[in-house]
């Protein structure tokens, strides 16, 4: 999920705001402006006061060279960290916005009898989206890939690798999607439900060239193609089974959030 120099976001429009986003933004602002920043200022002032008291008690003469060297190192370190943080935050925002855009598209599946879940925890990782409905269970991994300003934007699956304009995506999405589907299948098995979980990788804003998805064991799609693929699936779950499995996963998510 990197936004490399000279590239652009794959999203055609920014996702809509989510519930509580204003409060979430305000919490983050208050956390830094009224929490972290004052504490850092207090620590710096305490350090300066401590150094002045040491110099006062020992009768030492001022020595600006030591402080100048320390300041130069601190400025260099801060610039390095700031540059890395800025790029990392850009990448995180790209991934977050892509997940939100896909989530908002998936919401309408509720009208087709699906339960829709987002950011489902599974140990040290998470499943971006889960659909549970009459046509089965689907675990969905969102891959946000920055696009060139011009030229083709094609995703190909070649020899078991997902490539965007010939560049192999990091953290193999096929392996990741299959692992998430296995975890979800095991979760439902332990909850006394027997259901196949279809792993899906969605790549917003890119054209995905056709390939043998059955052999790969994973669907790789542009999000808007998901509706067509689901329409071709047979009905596998009754309404009661769908409701029970949705309730079980919802209870698990709430329990994890309370930890």
N, C-alpha and C positions, 0 to 999 in steps of 0.2 A: 504494500500500500504506500508507494512512494510517489511524490510529485516531483519528478526530476526537473532540472532547469530546462527551459525551452519547451515544456509540455503544459497541458491544460487539464482541468478536471473533466472526467468523462460524463458528468451529470449535465443534462441540458437545462435543468432548472434546480434551484436549491430546494431541499425538502422543506415541507411545512414545519412550523414549530410544534413541539410536543407538549403535552400537558405538564404544567409546572416548570417550563423552561425558564421563564422570567425569574422565578424564585431560585432555580438552580444557578443561573448566572449571577444573581445577587449574592447567593451563598458563597460562590467562588470569589467574587470581588471582595466581600467582607472578610473572607478567610485570609486573603493576602493583605488588603489595605489596612484592616483593623486587627489582624492577628500576626501574620508572619513578619510584615514590614516593621511594626513597632518593636517586636522582639529582637529582630536583627539590629535595629538602631540602638536598642538598650544594650545589647551585647557589645557593640562597637564602642559605645560610650563607657561602659564598664572597663573594657580593655584599655582604653586611653587613660581613664582615671587611675587604673592599677599601675600602668607604666609611669605616670606622673608621680604617684606616691612612691614608687620604687626609686625613682630618680631623686625625689625630695629626701627620702630617708637615707639614701646612700651618698648623697652629695655629688652625684655624677653630673658631668657637664652634658648639655644637649648634644646629640649625635644624629643629625638628619640623614646621614648616609644609610644607616640601618633601616630607618623607616622608609626612606625613598626606595631602597631595594625591595623591601617588603611590599610597598605600594605598587611598584612596577610588576612584581610577580602576581599580585592580586588582580591588577587590571588585566594582565595577559590571560590569567586563568578565567576571569569573569567574561572576557571577550570570547574565549574558546567555548566556554559553557553556553553562553548566550547564543552563539551561532549554531551550535549543535541543537540546543533546545528549540530554536526557531524553526529549523528544518523538521525536527521530530514532531513538533506541534502541528506543522502544516500537513505532515503525513497522517497524524492522528485525526485531524479534522477531515481529511479526505476520506479516510475509512469510516469515521463517524457519520458524515453526511451521506455516504453511499449506503450504509446500513439503514439510516433513517428513510432515505428515498425508497429503498426496497421494502421496508416495513410499511410505509404508507401505501405502497402499491398492493401489498399483500392483505391489507385490511379489508378490502372488498370481498375477499374469499369467505369472510364470515357470512355473507349473504347466501353463499352456496353450501352452507352447513358445516364449514370448517372452523375448528378452533385454531387461533393464530397466537403464537408465542414468540417473544423476541428475547435475545440475550439470555438463553437458558444455560445456567451454570452446569458444568460437568467436570468436577474436580478442579484442576488448575487452569482449565480453559473454559470456553463457552461455545454454544451453538448459536449462530446469529439469529436464525429463525426456524420455527417448527410449525408445520401444518398437520393437523389431524382432522380427517374428514371421511366422508363415505368412500372416497377413492383411495384411501390409505394414509400412511404416515410419511412425511417428507421432512428431512433435515436439510437446511439450506445454508450454505456458506457463501457470504458475499465477498467478492474480490474487487477492490477498487484499484483500477489501473489508470494512471494518467495517460492522456492522449496527446499525440503530436498536434501542432496547430493546423497542419495540412497533411494530405496524403491518406493512405488507407489506415483503417483501424480494425484489424481482423484478429480474432483469436482462433488459433488452430490447436488441435490436440494431435501431437505427433509422437509416436513411440511411447505413449503413456505420459507425455509431458505437455503441460498447458503453456502455449507460447502466445505472446501478444506482439504482433508484428515481428515475429522471429525471436523475441526475447523470452527466455524461459522464466516463468514466474517463480519467485522464491517461495519457500514453505509449500511444497508441492500440494496444490489444492485438491487433487484427486485423492491423495493419501489422507489428507486432513478431513475431507468430506466422508470418506469411508470410515475413518476412525470415529467420527461423530455419530454416524448412522449405527455403527456397532454398539456404541455406548447407549444410544437411545433404545435400540432393540433390547439390550440387556436390562435396561431400566424397566421397560414394560414387561419383560419376561419375569423379572423378580416381583412385579406387581400383579402377576397371574394373567397377563395379556399376551397373546401370541399374534404378532403383527410384523410383517416385513416393513423395513424402513428404507425408503429410497433416498440415497444421497444425491444432493443437487448442489452444483456450483453456479452462481449467477454472476455475470460480469456486466455491470451497468454501462450502457453507452457504447458497447463494442458489438460488432457483427461476429457471430460465432459460426465458423464454417461447419457444415455437417460432417459427422464422423460416426463410427460404430459405437454408439453409447452403450449398447447392450454388452458388447465385449469389454468395454472399459468399466462397466458396472457403476457409472456415475453419469448423471445428466450435466452437461455444461451448456448454459443457456444465457441469452439476454433476458432480463426479468420478464418482459412482456410476452415472451414465448411460453412462459410457464402455464398460462391458462390453456393454451392449445394442447400441450403435453398432458395436462391433467384430464382434459376432456376425452383423451384417447384411452385413459386407464379404466379398467372395469371397477365396479363398486365392490369393495372388499369388507367394509365395516357397516354394521347396522347403526341406526341412530343411537341406540342405547350404548353400544360399544364405543362409539365416538365420544359420547358424553362422559362415559366412565373413564376413558383414557385421558381426555382433556382435564377432567377433575383431578386425576392422579398426578398429572404433570404440574398442574397449577398448585396443588398442595406442596409438592416437592420444591417448586420455585419459591413459594412463600416461606417454607421452612429454611431454605438456604439463605434467603434475604434476612431472616431474623438472627442468623448466627453472627 
